Every structure is written in C-alpha cells, then in structure tokens.
Amino acid sequence: MNWLNLRAIVPSDKQNMPNKKKKAAFARAATENGVPDVSNIKNSYDDLMYESKAFSQTAINALEARARMMGLQPAPAANAKVLELGCSMGGNIITQALYYPDAEFVGIDLSGRQVAQGNAIIEKMGLKNVRLEEKDILTVDESFGKFDYIIVHGIWSWVPDAVKDKIFSICRNNLTKHGIAYISYNVYPGWKRQEQLREIMYFAGRDVLEEPLEARTRKGLDALKALAEILENDKGLGGGGKLPAIQKILNHNTYYVAHEYMEIFNDPIYVNGFIEWANRHRLAYIGDTDLHASFVSWMAEHTRERILALAGGDYIAKEFYSDILSDRQFRRSLLCREEVGDTVRRDESVAVEVIESLNFRPARGETINFDENDTLLSGIRDVMKTGEAFKTEDVAENLARRFPGLTFDRMKINSQLLLQTILGRFSVSSDNAGKQFFEDHKTYVPARFTDYVAAFVEHGAEAFVQPANRYNESTPSFGYGHLYIMRQLSRPTSKQALIETVAENLNIVSTTPDGLTFHPPAEVYVEEILADLADRHFLVSAD
C-alpha cells in the first residue's frame, strides 16, 4: 500500500501526562454525594431553548472520510446507523436523514420540550428514518442498540463528571466494532481567559440566581458591556487583553451565551486529559476533525521540529504542545474502540488510494489564493470553479485536457489536496451525489425534499431548526417560491411551463440589501430557484 504524508513522524510509546482538572465552585454545587442533579440542566434547556442547527463537522460523510484518512474502515454513510446524544430539536440530524434515506438516525435529549418540538417537525416532513427520544444519558445501556456513528456535540464539557464517564461508556458499549464517536469539548489553554469572563458573568448575576437562565444571562452581559466600555475609554487600564474576548461574547446570540457561559457546568480540560480519560474507558483516540489540530506537518520546518522534539515521539504530547502554541479553546475529537485503535495512523500519512477516493470542495468561508503561474495548481483552481465536489482524477483530467502531451505527477496533486485539507481550506466527504441541473422533461423533485421544504414554509420549522445542505452546512431558509416550483416539479416538465405558471400565479417581490423592492421577471426568478435546487441536490434525473 502506498502512503502519502507531508512529513513522516514516527511515534514512540504513549507517555502518561497527568492532568489535574480545576472545578468551579458553582459546578460542584450541582452534585450531591457524587450523584449528578440533572434537573437543573434540564430546566435550563427548557427555559431557554437553544436554536437547533446543523454542524458540518458532524456530517456522517465527513466523519467517514476523516476516519478513513486516519487508517480506519468505518461504515459507509449511505446506510449507517447514527446516534446523537443531546440532540435538542434534531437540527443536526434531520437534514442528514433527508439526504441519507437508507441510514437510520436516533437522537436523545433530556429536554422533553425540545424533543417534542423536534418530533413534530419530523412528522411534518414525513421522515421515517429519524426519531428523537426524551431520555437521560445515564439510562442508556447496551440494550439501546449498536451504532456506526455516535455524535456528542456541545454536551461533554457542560455536564458533571458522572455524565462525562457515561458518555465515554456509551461510546465504548454502543459503538459497532468499527464505529466512530465524535465528541466536542472546551479545552485549555484557550479557555483560561474565557473562564474569567464566565466568572464575571456569574458574579454579576449573583443576586438573581433564582431567576430564569435568560434573565441571569442578560445580567451578565450587561456587566460585560459596561466593562468593555470602561476598557475602550481608558486604555491605560490595560485589561490583560480582555476587550477582544468580551466583544466576541457580546456579538453572540443570547441563547448561545446562556448555554456556553451561564450553565451550571462548563468544564474545560487539556487535550491530554481528555485522551487519557477516554483511554480508561477502552477507547482509542483517532484525532481531531480539524486536521491542523492533530498534524504538524503543515507547519514551518523549524516550528515542526521543535514541537516534535518537545513531544519526544508521543502523539498526545504533540497535540498538547500544539494547543499551547495556538491557544486552542475548542476541540472536536474522534474516538474508536481500543481493539481497532492500533490501525490508526500516527505518522500523518494517508493512503494514496484513500486520498484519490475522497471528494474535495472549498470549505465554507475559506478563500484559496493559488499561484496563477503554477500549472498544477491551476488545474485544482479550474475544477473548483464548477462549485461541485471533485477528486484527484478530475484535476488530472483537467490538466490533460488543457496541456495534452504534458505529464503531471499525480502525487503532487494528492499532496496539494492533502495540504489544503489539513489547513481547513478544503472540506472532504466520502461520497458525492453529483449536482443534477435542470433539464426539460427529465428532472423532477422527489416528494421527500418537497415535504422537507413545506415544513419550513408552511409549518414554521425555521423558528426551531435551521435547514442545511448535503454536507450538513446551515443554509438560508426557503421562500414560498421554492415550495411552489418544487410542487410543479413533482414530475418532469419544461422550464417554459414553469415560467408561465410562475408568471400567472405568483407575485414575485425581491428586496435589495438597502431595502428597495422590485419585481424581477418570472424567467429570472425561475432560473434562480432552479439553480438553488440544484445546489441543494434536490433535483433528480428521471432517467
């Protein structure tokens, strides 16, 4: 088997790196005799419902791809069985269930109010392969079933240690042999500064502890706003760099700040402590979904070599020192059962056949400026312009077509794709459905997509969950025009027929960024909607 890496690293046996966790007094108050009191956690999420949205890092096609890059053989996303702990209203798995009708998704959450709302949305959408259950994580045992993927996003740091242990236990006992667990959590050293701000907010709300979470949060935000104004007006105070961190919090939605900073628990940990805790539950650490958090091969040589020297061949130490240097405050770690942990690649190499099987696309919000004089990079730039996911072969074919007779080294293409993925500029997925563009009398919209959109347009789903695309990236919501045209496309028709029926039956009104309204022609509007349906992979060929 051929392997590709940017710089090989040969690890020695894992060194133990003990970590002593600090506990905040207000976090300890929620336990009694070592038994967690989850009623306060449940009440806080019922009091202030957290907007339920999709997280692209938890897309099962991305999790499958990441695990394969690290040397594992996870279940194909297409027919996987998926469990999400702390699912809220299901916003992170509902759209995945839409795009993967042969997969099965189960979500559990302590908040009965949120579960009920999520299930009502699922029922309106008519999805049969996803369900939500009101369930305490502590009650999950092996009888709950085996899953190929377990997702735990935004939960682990915000629960007492007994629940953290239980989450690891579920990942151990409820994963299939080759299953993959995803757990996100707050980490030091980056959260050292955030802890100061959290404690300021708690102190500001000390007189309203019996008030609902939202009221306590607003009290804390008022204190931060006042402190920010003081620091802005008196630069001589210094403030230890607090001002940017305070402003970042003030720019967030209240519900996010409430659950991130004002919950009873918020328990950051150094990455080595997390890995060792997982190891005690017979789980093996795979790496971070953000590859640059686990790899150092992308760094400048002098930086990379110093980190490796400090780590002494220990992959855990390598990630610890990387976190120290980057002041990282959040991680998204992948775990597997310890019996398959030996197959995890620790040298930052990726099998060539894996690289060539994966689908790449520019990560949302990332700008990639390739050297225009580099012929090989121009091939990558060209295939990126299509807006579709692409493979190594697509780049090679582009170059062969543009430069017939010129030979290119595929390994250089693979190396560049790997580098851009490590840097977070490319997203990677295990499959690519391919974008189907509208064709007269050939394309249609399956009913499941129309029912999904109807839940947002006619039944108010967008007040609770956000729509997403095939890659589990949150997207803008839908207008009535989307739903109307999708219903016209329940069977193949012509574009001209769509234009005529839209012109006759819809009053099309658009608004400019500065608030001016206008009426675009029906043909322009139909083109825009069809392009959006293609981007969302809602169009299907009848052939």
C-alpha positions in Angstrom: 0.0 0.0 0.0 1.3 3.5 -0.9 1.2 6.2 1.7 1.3 10.0 1.3 2.5 12.4 4.0 3.8 15.9 4.2 6.4 14.8 6.7 6.6 11.4 8.3 6.6 11.3 12.1 7.5 8.0 14.0 5.9 8.0 17.4 7.2 6.1 20.5 5.0 4.5 23.1 2.5 6.9 24.7 3.8 8.8 27.7 1.5 9.4 30.6 0.8 13.1 31.0 -1.3 13.5 34.2 -3.7 16.4 34.2 -5.4 17.8 37.3 -8.7 19.4 36.4 -9.9 22.5 38.2 -13.5 22.7 39.2 -15.5 25.9 39.6 -17.4 26.1 42.9 -20.7 26.7 41.1 -20.2 23.5 39.1 -19.6 21.4 42.3 -22.9 22.7 43.7 -24.9 20.7 41.2 -23.8 17.4 42.6 -24.6 15.7 45.9 -22.8 12.6 47.2 -21.3 12.2 43.7 -24.7 11.8 42.1 -25.4 14.4 39.4 -28.5 16.6 39.7 -29.6 16.8 36.1 -32.9 18.6 36.9 -31.2 22.0 36.8 -29.6 21.2 33.5 -32.9 20.0 32.1 -34.7 23.1 33.3 -32.2 25.5 31.8 -32.7 24.0 28.4 -36.4 24.0 28.7 -36.4 27.7 30.0 -34.2 29.0 27.1 -34.5 26.8 24.0 -31.2 26.5 22.1 -31.6 27.1 18.4 -31.1 23.7 16.8 -28.8 23.7 13.8 -26.5 21.6 11.7 -22.8 21.3 12.3 -20.8 20.4 9.2 -18.1 18.7 11.2 -20.6 16.1 12.3 -21.8 15.2 8.8 -21.5 11.4 8.6 -20.0 11.7 5.1 -17.3 13.9 6.7 -16.8 11.6 9.7 -16.4 8.6 7.4 -13.8 10.5 5.3 -11.8 11.7 8.3 -11.7 8.2 9.8 -10.6 6.6 6.5 -7.8 9.2 6.2 -6.6 8.1 9.6 -6.4 4.4 8.5 -9.8 3.1 9.8 -12.6 1.3 7.9 -15.8 2.9 9.2 -19.3 2.1 7.9 -20.4 3.8 4.7 -22.5 6.8 5.4 -25.2 5.7 3.0 -26.7 3.0 5.3 -25.1 3.9 8.6 -26.9 3.8 12.0 -26.3 7.0 13.9 -26.9 8.1 17.5 -26.7 11.7 18.7 -26.5 12.4 22.4 -28.0 15.8 23.3 -29.9 16.2 20.1 -32.0 19.2 21.1 -34.7 19.5 18.4 -32.8 17.4 15.9 -31.4 20.1 13.8 -28.1 18.3 13.4 -29.5 15.0 12.2 -32.8 15.8 10.5 -31.3 17.0 7.2 -28.8 14.2 7.3 -31.7 11.8 7.4 -33.2 13.6 4.4 -30.2 13.1 2.3 -29.5 9.5 3.5 -32.9 7.8 3.4 -31.3 4.3 3.9 -29.4 5.4 7.0 -31.1 5.4 10.5 -30.8 8.4 12.9 -31.7 8.4 16.6 -31.4 11.4 18.9 -31.8 11.6 22.6 -32.1 14.7 24.8 -33.0 15.5 28.4 -35.4 18.3 27.4 -38.8 16.8 26.7 -40.0 20.2 25.4 -37.3 20.2 22.7 -37.7 16.6 21.8 -41.5 17.1 21.4 -41.0 20.1 19.1 -38.4 18.2 17.0 -40.6 15.2 16.6 -43.4 17.4 15.5 -41.2 18.9 12.8 -40.0 15.4 11.7 -43.6 14.3 11.4 -44.5 17.3 9.2 -41.5 16.4 7.0 -42.6 12.8 6.7 -39.2 11.4 7.5 -39.3 7.8 8.7 -35.6 7.2 9.3 -35.1 9.6 12.2 -36.6 9.8 15.7 -35.9 11.7 18.9 -36.4 10.4 22.4 -36.6 12.2 25.7 -34.0 10.2 27.6 -31.4 10.8 30.3 -28.0 9.8 29.0 -27.4 8.0 32.3 -30.1 5.5 31.4 -28.6 4.4 28.1 -27.2 0.9 28.1 -26.2 -1.8 25.6 -29.8 -2.7 25.0 -30.3 0.7 23.4 -28.5 -0.7 20.3 -25.3 -0.5 18.4 -24.4 2.5 16.2 -21.8 3.1 13.5 -21.5 6.8 14.5 -22.1 8.5 17.8 -22.3 12.3 17.8 -21.8 14.3 21.0 -21.7 18.0 20.1 -21.7 20.7 22.7 -22.5 18.3 25.6 -19.4 16.8 27.2 -17.9 19.9 28.8 -21.3 21.1 30.1 -22.3 18.1 32.3 -21.0 16.6 35.6 -18.1 14.1 35.6 -20.5 11.1 36.1 -22.2 12.0 32.9 -18.9 12.5 31.1 -18.0 9.0 32.2 -21.3 7.7 30.9 -20.8 9.4 27.6 -17.5 7.5 27.2 -19.2 4.3 28.4 -21.9 4.7 25.7 -19.2 5.3 23.1 -17.5 2.1 24.2 -20.5 -0.1 24.6 -22.9 1.2 21.9 -20.4 1.6 19.0 -20.1 -1.2 16.5 -16.7 -2.8 16.1 -15.5 -0.2 13.5 -17.7 2.6 14.9 -16.7 6.2 15.2 -17.5 8.6 18.0 -17.3 12.4 17.7 -17.1 14.5 20.9 -16.6 18.2 21.0 -15.5 20.0 24.2 -13.8 23.1 25.5 -10.1 22.9 26.1 -7.3 24.7 27.8 -5.3 26.9 27.5 -7.7 28.9 25.3 -10.5 28.6 27.8 -8.4 30.1 30.7 -9.3 33.6 29.6 -12.9 32.6 28.9 -13.2 31.3 32.4 -12.5 34.7 33.7 -15.4 36.2 31.7 -17.7 33.3 32.7 -16.9 34.0 36.4 -17.5 37.8 35.9 -21.0 37.0 34.4 -21.8 34.6 37.3 -20.7 37.2 39.8 -22.9 39.9 38.1 -25.9 37.6 38.3 -25.3 36.5 41.9 -28.4 38.4 43.1 -30.8 36.8 40.6 -29.8 33.2 40.9 -33.5 32.2 41.2 -34.4 34.0 38.0 -34.7 32.1 34.7 -31.5 31.5 32.7 -32.2 34.3 30.2 -32.5 36.9 32.9 -29.3 35.8 34.6 -27.6 35.8 31.2 -28.7 39.4 30.4 -27.4 40.5 33.8 -24.0 39.0 33.0 -24.0 40.5 29.5 -24.8 43.9 31.0 -21.8 43.7 33.2 -19.5 42.7 30.3 -20.9 45.5 28.2 -20.1 48.0 31.0 -16.6 46.6 31.4 -16.0 46.8 27.7 -17.0 50.5 27.6 -14.6 51.2 30.5 -11.7 49.4 28.8 -12.4 51.2 25.5 -12.5 54.6 27.1 -9.4 54.1 29.4 -6.6 52.4 27.5 -4.3 52.9 30.5 -6.1 50.2 32.4 -4.6 47.5 30.2 -7.2 44.9 30.9 -4.9 42.0 30.1 -6.3 41.6 26.6 -9.9 41.1 27.8 -11.6 43.6 25.5 -11.5 41.5 22.3 -12.7 38.4 24.2 -15.6 40.4 25.8 -16.6 41.9 22.4 -16.7 38.4 20.9 -19.1 37.3 23.6 -21.3 40.4 23.1 -21.6 39.6 19.4 -23.1 36.2 20.1 -26.8 35.4 20.4 -28.2 35.4 23.9 -29.2 31.7 23.8 -25.6 30.8 22.8 -24.0 32.8 25.6 -26.5 31.4 28.1 -25.7 27.8 27.4 -22.0 28.4 26.8 -21.2 30.6 29.8 -24.1 30.5 32.2 -24.8 26.8 32.5 -24.1 25.1 35.9 -21.3 23.2 34.3 -18.6 24.3 31.9 -15.6 22.1 32.4 -12.6 22.7 30.0 -9.8 20.2 30.0 -6.3 19.9 28.4 -6.4 17.5 25.4 -4.1 15.0 27.1 -6.6 14.8 30.0 -9.4 14.1 27.6 -7.5 11.4 25.7 -6.4 9.6 28.9 -10.0 9.7 30.2 -11.2 8.1 27.0 -8.4 5.5 27.3 -9.6 4.5 30.7 -12.9 3.6 29.0 -11.1 1.4 26.5 -11.5 4.0 23.7 -8.7 4.9 21.4 -8.1 8.5 20.2 -8.1 8.9 16.4 -7.5 12.7 16.0 -9.3 16.0 15.6 -11.8 16.6 12.8 -9.7 19.8 12.3 -6.6 18.1 11.0 -4.4 21.0 11.7 -5.0 20.4 15.4 -3.6 16.9 15.1 -1.0 17.3 12.4 2.2 19.4 12.5 3.5 18.6 9.0 1.9 21.8 7.6 4.0 24.0 9.9 7.2 25.7 9.1 10.1 23.3 9.5 11.7 25.0 12.5 8.4 25.1 14.3 7.5 21.5 13.5 10.9 20.1 14.6 10.8 22.0 17.9 7.3 20.6 18.6 8.4 17.1 17.7 11.4 17.4 19.9 9.3 18.5 22.8 6.8 15.7 22.2 9.5 13.0 22.1 7.6 10.8 19.8 4.4 10.9 21.9 1.4 11.8 19.7 -0.6 13.0 22.8 2.2 15.4 23.7 2.4 16.6 20.1 -1.2 17.7 20.3 -0.8 19.2 23.8 2.0 21.4 22.7 0.1 22.4 19.5 -2.8 23.5 21.7 -0.4 25.5 23.9 1.1 27.4 20.9 -2.2 28.1 19.2 -4.1 28.9 22.5 -6.8 26.5 21.3 -10.1 26.6 23.2 -12.3 24.1 21.4 -11.8 20.6 20.0 -13.7 18.1 18.0 -12.2 14.7 18.7 -12.8 11.3 17.0 -12.7 8.1 19.0 -12.9 4.4 18.3 -12.9 1.1 20.3 -9.5 0.3 21.6 -9.3 -3.0 19.7 -9.1 -1.2 16.4 -7.0 1.7 17.7 -3.8 0.0 16.5 -4.9 0.7 12.9 -4.9 4.5 13.5 -2.1 6.2 11.5 0.1 8.2 13.9 2.7 9.4 11.3 0.4 11.9 9.5 0.5 9.8 6.3 -2.7 9.0 4.3 -3.1 6.1 1.9 -2.9 7.3 -1.7 -5.9 5.2 -2.6 -7.9 6.9 0.2 -6.9 10.4 -1.0 -7.9 9.5 -4.5 -11.3 8.1 -3.4 -12.3 11.2 -1.5 -14.3 14.2 -2.6 -12.9 17.7 -2.0 -14.6 21.1 -2.1 -13.6 24.6 -0.7 -14.6 24.9 2.9 -17.3 27.5 3.6 -15.8 30.9 4.2 -12.4 29.9 3.0 -10.5 31.8 0.3 -7.8 29.9 -1.5 -5.3 32.0 -3.4 -3.2 29.7 -5.7 -0.2 30.9 -7.6 -1.5 31.7 -11.0 1.8 30.7 -12.6 1.7 27.2 -11.1 0.3 24.9 -13.8 -0.6 22.1 -11.4 -2.4 24.4 -9.0 -4.3 25.9 -12.0 -5.9 22.5 -12.5 -7.2 22.5 -9.0 -8.4 26.1 -9.4 -10.3 25.2 -12.6 -12.2 22.2 -11.1 -13.1 24.3 -8.1 -14.9 26.8 -10.3 -17.6 24.3 -11.0 -18.8 24.6 -7.4 -19.0 20.8 -7.2 -17.0 18.4 -5.1 -14.1 16.9 -7.1 -11.5 14.2 -6.9 -7.8 13.8 -7.8 -8.9 12.3 -11.2 -10.9 15.4 -12.0 -7.8 17.6 -11.6 -5.7 15.2 -13.6 -8.3 15.1 -16.5 -8.5 18.9 -16.4 -4.7 19.2 -16.8 -4.5 16.5 -19.5 -7.2 18.3 -21.5 -5.6 21.7 -21.2 -2.0 20.6 -21.7 -2.1 17.5 -24.0 1.2 15.7 -24.1 2.5 17.2 -20.8 2.9 14.6 -17.9 1.9 15.5 -14.4 2.9 13.8 -11.1 -0.4 12.7 -9.5 1.4 12.5 -6.2 1.9 16.3 -6.3 -1.8 16.7 -6.9 -2.6 14.4 -4.0 -0.1 16.3 -1.8 -1.7 19.6 -2.5 -5.2 18.3 -1.8 -4.0 16.8 1.5 -2.2 20.1 2.5 -5.3 22.2 1.8 -7.5 19.8 3.7 -5.1 19.8 6.7 -5.2 23.6 6.6 -9.0 23.6 6.7 -9.4 25.2 3.3 -10.9 22.1 1.7 -13.8 20.1 3.2 -13.7 16.4 2.5 -16.5 13.9 2.2 -16.8 10.2 1.5 -19.4 10.4 -1.3 -20.6 12.8 -3.9 -24.1 12.6 -5.3 -23.2 14.9 -8.1 -25.2 18.1 -8.9 -28.1 17.5 -11.2 -29.0 20.6 -13.2 -32.5 21.1 -14.6 -33.3 19.5 -17.9 -36.6 19.9 -19.8 -38.8 16.8 -19.3 -36.0 14.9 -17.5 -35.6 16.3 -14.0 -38.0 16.3 -11.0 -38.0 16.9 -7.3 -38.7 13.8 -5.1 -41.6 14.2 -2.6 -39.3 13.9 0.4 -37.5 17.1 -0.5 -40.8 19.0 -1.1 -42.2 17.8 2.2 -39.0 19.0 3.9 -39.3 22.5 2.5 -43.0 22.6 3.2 -42.2 22.1 6.9 -40.2 25.4 6.8 -42.5 27.4 4.6 -46.0 26.3 5.8 -45.4 24.9 9.3 -42.8 27.2 10.9 -40.0 24.8 11.3 -37.4 27.6 10.8 -38.3 29.0 14.2 -36.8 25.9 15.8 -34.3 24.3 13.4 -32.2 25.6 10.5 -32.2 24.0 7.1 -28.9 22.5 5.8 -27.4 21.0 2.7 -26.0 17.6 1.9 -22.8 18.4 3.8 -24.7 19.4 6.9 -23.9 23.1 6.4 -26.6 25.5 7.6 -28.2 27.3 4.7 -30.6 30.2 4.2 -34.3 29.2 4.5 -36.8 28.9 1.8 -39.5 31.2 0.4 -42.9 30.2 -0.9 -41.5 30.4 -4.4 -39.2 27.4 -3.6 -42.2 25.3 -2.5 -44.4 26.4 -5.4 -41.8 25.5 -8.0 -40.9 22.2 -6.3 -44.5 21.2 -6.3 -44.7 21.9 -10.0 -41.7 19.6 -10.4 -43.3 16.6 -8.8 -43.0 15.2 -12.3 -40.7 16.3 -15.2 -41.8 19.4 -17.1 -40.3 22.2 -19.2 -38.7 25.4 -18.0 -41.0 27.4 -20.2 -44.0 25.8 -18.5 -42.5 26.7 -15.1 -42.0 30.3 -16.2 -45.6 30.6 -17.5 -47.2 29.2 -14.3 -45.0 31.3 -12.0 -45.8 34.4 -14.0 -49.5 33.6 -13.8 -49.8 32.6 -10.2 -47.0 34.3 -8.2 -46.4 37.9 -7.2 -42.6 38.0 -7.2 -41.1 40.6 -5.0 -37.4 40.9 -4.3 -35.6 43.3 -2.0 -32.1 44.9 -2.4 -29.6 45.0 0.5 -30.6 48.6 1.2 -34.3 47.9 1.3 -35.6 48.7 -2.2 -38.2 46.4 -3.5 -38.7 45.3 -7.2 -40.4 42.7 -9.3 -38.0 40.5 -11.2 -39.2 38.8 -14.4 -40.5 35.3 -13.9 -37.8 33.8 -16.1 -35.1 35.3 -13.9 -36.8 34.1 -10.7 -37.3 30.6 -12.1 -33.6 30.4 -13.1 -32.6 31.5 -9.6 -34.8 28.9 -7.9 -33.7 26.1 -10.2 -30.0 26.9 -9.5 -30.7 26.8 -5.8 -32.5 23.5 -6.0 -29.5 22.1 -8.0 -27.1 23.4 -5.3 -29.1 21.7 -2.6 -29.1 18.4 -4.6 -33.0 18.5 -4.7 -33.2 17.8 -8.5 -33.1 14.2 -9.7 -33.0 12.8 -13.2 -35.9 10.6 -14.2 -33.7 8.5 -16.4 
